[in-house]
C-alpha cells in the first residue's frame, strides 16, 4: 500500500467517525441540499409537560418547514441522558439540543444560580424581562466560553412545596424535614438549610422512588410536574408558595450550530421563537389546569400562602442572598432588584 493511498484511507475513516459521533466540519459547503440533518434533542421530563410538548411541537414544525431536510429526534423522560449527564453529552456532540433547568447549570456556571434565589421573582412577567434583557445577555456570555449556545428560555412555572409529614405554613414547619433539591445548585441547598431543613440532591428520574420509599420527606416543584409525575400520590401536603421559578434554557452545541447552513439556522431560530411563545402560554395553561386536577383529586391537603406569610419566608431567606452575592454577582443582583422595583404586580 502506498503512503498516498494510506493517507487517503485515513482521511475517509476520520470523516466517517466524525459524522457518526454527531460532529460536523464547520464548513457550510459540506452540506448538500439533499442531505438530511439529524438533531438529537434530549430532556428529562414526560412528554405531557410544557417542555415535553414544546420539544415535540418544535420537532414537527422544523420537519414541515424544512421539507424533511432536518429531523429533530426528541428523547424525553431521561431515556437518553439523565440530569447530570446532559451538559457533557451536549458539549461532546453526542446530542445537539438539551433544555435543562437553570439550576442544572449552577456548578459549571455559578451566576446562573440567580434563578435559584428564593422569592427572586414576584411574577412571571419579571422572569421574562430578565431573560430578554441585560441579565440574559450577561449569563449567555458564560455559556459561550464553554462552546454552548443559548437559543431560548422556556417556562415551567413557580415552584411549590410538597411533603409527606405535615402542613407547611411557616418556616419553622420545615425543621428537620429532608427535601430533595436539584443537582448542581449550592443556592438551593442553602435555601433549605436557612429554614432548618435538610437538602438532598437527586436527579429528577429518581425523585418519585425517593418520595415513595421516604428517602426524602418532600420536594419543590411546579404544579404541572407534581401532577404529571404523580407526586401527589405519595405527598399528601402541598403549600402553594411560589418561592422559586423553574425555567428551562434551550441549549445547542455551538460548533454544531455554527456548521449549519444559514437558511437552516434561520428556520430553526424563527421556529424556536414561535414555539417559545406557545410553550409559555401552554405552561400557564397546564399549571392552572393541573392545580384544579389536584384539588379535585382530594388526595392533597392544600395551603395557599398569604402575603403576610410570604414576607416571613422572605425575611428568613435574606442570609442566602448575603452568602451567595459573590457567586451570582452584585451587578446581576442589582439588575434583579430593578425588575422588582419597576414591577410590583402580585405573584402569579
Steps between C-alpha positions, in 0.01 A plus 500: 500500500645836402533774755270721290226234501541445874453872566189508282346206686579665835325822395189304395491310831538818706218665308280195555551494876452876533157481336409188697564679831279792407794731427502710185780683324425870543471566128154570368601384155526147643119473495324418178135608453393134505686409819285434807612668822416307816473688830476295819302687769527346847299601808400347833125562545190321367352588163180640657683785678557850355857414397403161361218645291715787374786272396256285303342805337841640408597172334178483299518859378868474404435189294211673320684825436817336370313252283645213700857619454538537878382228738484585870499178699357563849602276791280584805485377859877431540486224238834614358678699771423586864530840668868477580593364157329742262752784499798280427303317230427836337859623520635175357255510210317181602182712488444835334218646714408481867268706722618473862365705786709802590600322823684229307740765368600618847812288550664587168354851480449636856330825390204302364406429864338843489181318401522277809488785751180466705228756425722663238202553269156629593333385179582343164509844333815575698649167394437578133651847533809342657549262206440765235750762611827571673487209745452247219781646290742485792416138583520385139857627477594246767358218287684608188835450674416126522386459138130521588244718325177604675205500262209582728344493845193281557266525795386236739377720780533586866609228740284381787582290806369148557574255779374184668519612864298812575347822378760770434390856573792666677877451460514313831275229352784369282738437788658155478331403172711357218434672167625389161677779314615516139863415439775758443348786702661617822229766535221241521687316774546826691131583454386195694776524759381854572170355624664214694411236238742245352568524123580185304601536131339242271448477126141543383463141374561368854266736680173305501670192641672708768165648604326164492762330719525802732867551419394864494202663671426764241596689188444826313349503154248655267136396502527343153796284609328401823199382302678347198742297715223405745687634802161577657447126549786486752500862625178590685599859588534787252591861576445744215796723580625622159839527670716424197477491124569192293594579142690323225785625283493350150866442418683398183849370440665817364725323249210303358292815476776694327529225241136517393409671173377858544148420371465212748620717789239759409218244490609354835523844664163616369333173598659509846371855557150397397504183711630697800192725501278193461685316778468787747126515440473121528696499827259747658201307367630162625589629847152647542331188366714262705441700819128447454567128445697483825219673687239272344705188577448554872839338562679810626449741787572833331606825665534820297758735647375845602686828438585524872637145506705573188673791671598276792664255259672783309652628825623151589676464165696827511823326617494293180526820294784633714694175478467451124529858379858434391398186306222668309662842472381824652440653158248228418339526844459874449342438159265252667398758762423749224255254345310475826514877553333564164247216522308455824215297354391214728649152480366289213 
